[in-house]
C-alpha cells in the first residue's frame, strides 16, 4: 500500500486495525502511529494461527522499512485476512 493511500485509510481507525510489527526495542528509538497496536512479527503469526486477529476488519501492517510488513501481509492474505502492508515502511512515510 502506497503512503498516500495509507494516510487516508488510517484517518478512520474504527474501520482498520493498525499493526506495528516492530520489536519492542525498536519502539524505544522511534514512536509508533497513534492508535496502532504493537505486535512483533512472530506474535502476529501466532495470533493468526489461533484466530485472534479480526477477519472482518481491514488490517494494515507496518514496520520500519516495509520488508517485514510485506511478508506478514502476504502470509495472512493467504489465510483469508483482509490485510495490506505499508510499502517502504515508516522510513518512507516520514519523508
C-alpha positions as CSV (number, residue, x, y, z in Angstrom):
1,X,0.0,0.0,0.0
2,X,1.4,3.4,-1.0
3,X,1.8,6.0,1.7
4,X,-0.9,8.3,0.2
5,X,-3.5,5.5,0.5
6,X,-2.2,4.5,3.9
7,X,-2.5,8.1,5.2
8,X,-6.1,8.2,4.0
9,X,-7.1,4.8,5.4
10,X,-5.7,5.5,8.9
11,X,-7.9,8.5,9.3
12,X,-10.8,6.2,10.2
13,X,-9.3,4.0,12.8
14,X,-12.7,2.4,13.5
15,X,-12.6,0.7,10.1
16,X,-9.0,-0.5,10.2
17,X,-6.7,-2.3,12.6
18,X,-3.2,-0.8,12.6
19,X,-0.5,-3.3,13.5
20,X,3.1,-2.1,14.2
21,X,5.1,-5.3,13.9
22,X,8.4,-3.9,15.1
23,X,10.1,-5.3,18.1
24,X,9.7,-3.6,21.5
25,X,13.3,-2.5,21.4
26,X,12.6,-0.6,18.2
27,X,9.8,1.3,19.8
28,X,12.3,2.7,22.3
29,X,14.0,4.5,19.4
30,X,11.0,5.7,17.4
31,X,7.4,6.3,18.2
32,X,4.5,4.4,16.6
33,X,1.4,5.8,14.9
34,X,-1.4,6.8,17.2
35,X,-3.9,4.1,17.5
36,X,-1.6,1.3,16.4
37,X,-1.2,-1.9,18.3
38,X,2.3,-3.2,18.7
39,X,2.6,-6.9,17.9
40,X,6.0,-8.2,16.9
41,X,6.1,-10.2,13.6
42,X,6.4,-13.6,15.3
43,X,3.4,-12.9,17.6
44,X,1.3,-11.8,14.6
45,X,1.7,-15.3,13.1
46,X,0.8,-17.0,16.4
47,X,-2.3,-14.8,16.9
48,X,-3.4,-15.5,13.3
49,X,-3.0,-19.3,13.8
50,X,-5.1,-19.1,16.9
51,X,-7.7,-16.9,15.1
52,X,-7.2,-14.0,17.4
53,X,-7.0,-11.4,14.7
54,X,-10.1,-10.0,13.1
55,X,-11.1,-11.3,9.6
56,X,-14.0,-8.8,9.3
57,X,-11.8,-5.7,9.5
58,X,-9.0,-4.5,7.3
59,X,-5.6,-4.9,8.9
60,X,-2.8,-2.5,7.9
61,X,0.6,-3.7,9.0
62,X,3.8,-1.6,9.1
63,X,7.4,-1.8,10.2
64,X,10.4,0.4,9.8
65,X,11.2,-0.2,6.1
66,X,8.3,-2.4,4.8
67,X,10.1,-5.7,4.4
68,X,8.6,-7.5,7.4
69,X,5.2,-5.9,6.6
70,X,5.2,-7.3,3.1
71,X,5.9,-10.8,4.5
72,X,3.2,-10.6,7.1
73,X,0.7,-9.2,4.6
74,X,1.4,-11.9,2.1
75,X,1.1,-14.8,4.6
76,X,-2.0,-13.5,6.3
77,X,-3.7,-12.7,3.0
78,X,-3.2,-16.4,2.1
79,X,-5.0,-17.3,5.4
80,X,-8.1,-15.2,4.4
81,X,-7.3,-11.9,6.2
82,X,-8.1,-8.6,4.6
83,X,-4.6,-7.1,5.1
84,X,-2.2,-4.7,3.4
85,X,1.4,-3.6,4.3
86,X,2.8,-0.1,4.1
87,X,5.3,0.0,1.3
88,X,8.6,1.5,2.3
89,X,7.6,1.4,6.0
90,X,7.8,4.3,8.4
91,X,11.0,5.5,6.8
92,X,9.2,6.4,3.6
93,X,6.1,7.7,5.4
94,X,8.2,10.3,7.2
95,X,10.0,11.6,4.1
